[in-house]
Amino acid sequence: MPAKRPRILCLDDQPANLLVRKILLEQFGCDVVTVHDSQACLRAATDESFDLALLDYHLAEQATGEDVARDLRICAPRMRLVMLTGDPKLPESAAESVDAVLTKGSSGPQQLFQVIEDLLPGCALKPRPEPFLSLTFGNPKPDPS
């Protein structure tokens, strides 16, 4: 039986971050659903089946990624959880609520790819794109030469 495409749920309150993660993960061969708040994340996890959730720690609401992780452990206990944070002093309880932590700014696409491979060994990921991530937003300026 061929390995299945991983289904990833991404939670972040910043639309640009969600867009970049969606494009990157789709390059890896993942099916990606993005949500912008904790309630949408919990609804999606209840209504659909996901292999892994990428959770931003700081949200523009009262809930944190840690709160969402605790709730996901109840409603989707088999889903693997990865916390994304720009906070160098993530509370120990937040780190313990998930399977892995990636620090924004110091963890790049290679680390994300490795974490997904480690947490979802039965899923089929595409080989890493070369160049690893090539995105152009807007109209690129023509080469003057």
C-alpha positions as CSV (number, residue, x, y, z in Angstrom):
1,M,0.0,0.0,0.0
2,P,1.5,3.4,-1.0
3,A,2.2,5.9,1.8
4,K,-0.4,8.7,2.1
5,R,0.0,12.4,1.7
6,P,0.2,14.0,5.2
7,R,-2.7,16.2,6.2
8,I,-1.4,19.3,8.1
9,L,-3.5,21.8,10.0
10,C,-1.8,25.2,10.4
11,L,-2.9,27.7,13.1
12,D,-1.5,31.3,13.0
13,D,-3.2,34.6,13.4
14,Q,-1.0,36.2,10.7
15,P,-2.3,35.6,7.2
16,A,1.2,36.0,5.6
17,N,2.6,33.3,7.8
18,L,-0.2,30.9,6.9
19,L,0.3,31.6,3.2
20,V,4.1,30.9,3.4
21,R,3.6,27.7,5.4
22,K,0.8,26.5,3.0
23,I,3.0,27.0,0.0
24,L,6.0,25.4,1.6
25,L,4.1,22.4,2.9
26,E,2.4,21.9,-0.4
27,Q,5.8,21.8,-2.1
28,F,6.6,18.9,0.3
29,G,3.5,17.1,-0.9
30,C,1.2,17.8,2.1
31,D,-2.5,18.6,2.1
32,V,-2.8,21.8,4.1
33,V,-5.7,23.5,5.9
34,T,-5.0,26.9,7.4
35,V,-7.0,28.5,10.2
36,H,-6.6,31.9,11.9
37,D,-7.9,31.3,15.5
38,S,-8.2,28.7,18.1
39,Q,-11.9,28.0,17.6
40,A,-11.5,27.4,13.9
41,C,-8.6,25.1,14.7
42,L,-10.6,23.0,17.1
43,R,-13.6,22.9,14.7
44,A,-11.4,21.7,11.9
45,A,-9.7,19.1,14.1
46,T,-13.1,17.8,15.1
47,D,-14.7,17.8,11.6
48,E,-11.7,16.4,9.7
49,S,-8.8,14.1,10.2
50,F,-5.2,15.5,10.3
51,D,-1.9,13.9,10.8
52,L,-0.1,16.9,12.3
53,A,-0.9,20.5,13.5
54,L,1.5,23.4,13.3
55,L,0.5,25.8,16.1
56,D,1.7,29.3,16.6
57,Y,2.3,30.0,20.3
58,H,1.3,33.7,20.4
59,L,-2.2,34.3,19.1
60,A,-4.2,37.6,18.8
61,E,-6.7,36.2,21.3
62,Q,-6.8,35.1,24.9
63,A,-5.8,31.5,24.0
64,T,-2.2,30.5,23.3
65,G,-0.9,27.6,21.2
66,E,-0.5,25.7,24.5
67,D,-4.2,26.1,25.2
68,V,-5.0,24.8,21.8
69,A,-2.6,21.9,22.1
70,R,-4.3,20.8,25.4
71,D,-7.7,20.9,23.6
72,L,-6.4,19.1,20.6
73,R,-5.0,16.3,22.8
74,I,-8.6,15.7,23.9
75,C,-10.5,16.0,20.6
76,A,-7.7,14.6,18.3
77,P,-5.4,12.5,20.4
78,R,-3.6,10.8,17.5
79,M,-2.7,14.1,15.8
80,R,1.0,15.1,16.2
81,L,1.6,18.6,17.4
82,V,4.3,21.1,16.6
83,M,4.6,24.5,18.3
84,L,6.0,27.4,16.4
85,T,7.3,30.3,18.4
86,G,9.4,33.4,18.1
87,D,9.7,33.5,21.9
88,P,13.1,32.3,23.1
89,K,11.6,31.7,26.6
90,L,8.7,29.4,25.8
91,P,7.2,28.2,29.0
92,E,8.2,24.6,29.9
93,S,4.5,23.6,30.1
94,A,4.0,24.8,26.4
95,A,6.9,22.7,25.2
96,E,5.6,19.7,27.1
97,S,2.2,20.1,25.5
98,V,3.5,19.2,22.0
99,D,5.6,16.7,20.2
100,A,8.2,19.3,18.9
101,V,9.0,23.0,19.1
102,L,10.4,25.1,16.3
103,T,11.7,28.6,16.9
104,K,10.8,31.1,14.2
105,G,13.9,32.8,12.8
106,S,16.3,30.1,13.8
107,S,14.4,27.0,12.5
108,G,14.2,27.0,8.7
109,P,12.3,24.9,6.2
110,Q,14.9,22.1,6.5
111,Q,14.1,21.7,10.2
112,L,10.4,21.7,9.6
113,F,10.8,19.1,6.9
114,Q,12.9,16.9,9.3
115,V,10.3,17.3,12.1
116,I,7.5,16.2,9.8
117,E,9.5,13.2,8.6
118,D,10.4,12.2,12.2
119,L,6.8,12.6,13.5
120,L,5.1,11.0,10.5
121,P,7.3,8.2,9.3
122,G,4.5,6.5,7.3
123,C,3.6,9.5,5.3
124,A,4.9,10.3,1.8
125,L,6.8,13.5,1.4
126,K,8.2,14.8,-1.8
127,P,12.0,15.3,-2.0
128,R,13.1,18.7,-0.9
129,P,12.6,21.2,-3.7
130,E,15.8,22.7,-5.2
131,P,16.2,25.5,-4.5
132,F,14.6,24.6,-1.3
133,L,12.0,27.3,-1.3
134,S,11.6,29.7,-4.2
135,L,8.8,32.2,-3.8
136,T,8.3,35.4,-5.7
137,F,5.6,37.8,-4.5
138,G,4.4,40.6,-6.8
139,N,6.0,41.4,-10.1
140,P,9.7,40.6,-10.2
141,K,11.9,43.2,-11.7
142,P,13.3,42.2,-15.1
143,D,17.1,41.4,-15.3
144,P,18.7,44.6,-16.7
145,S,21.4,42.6,-18.6
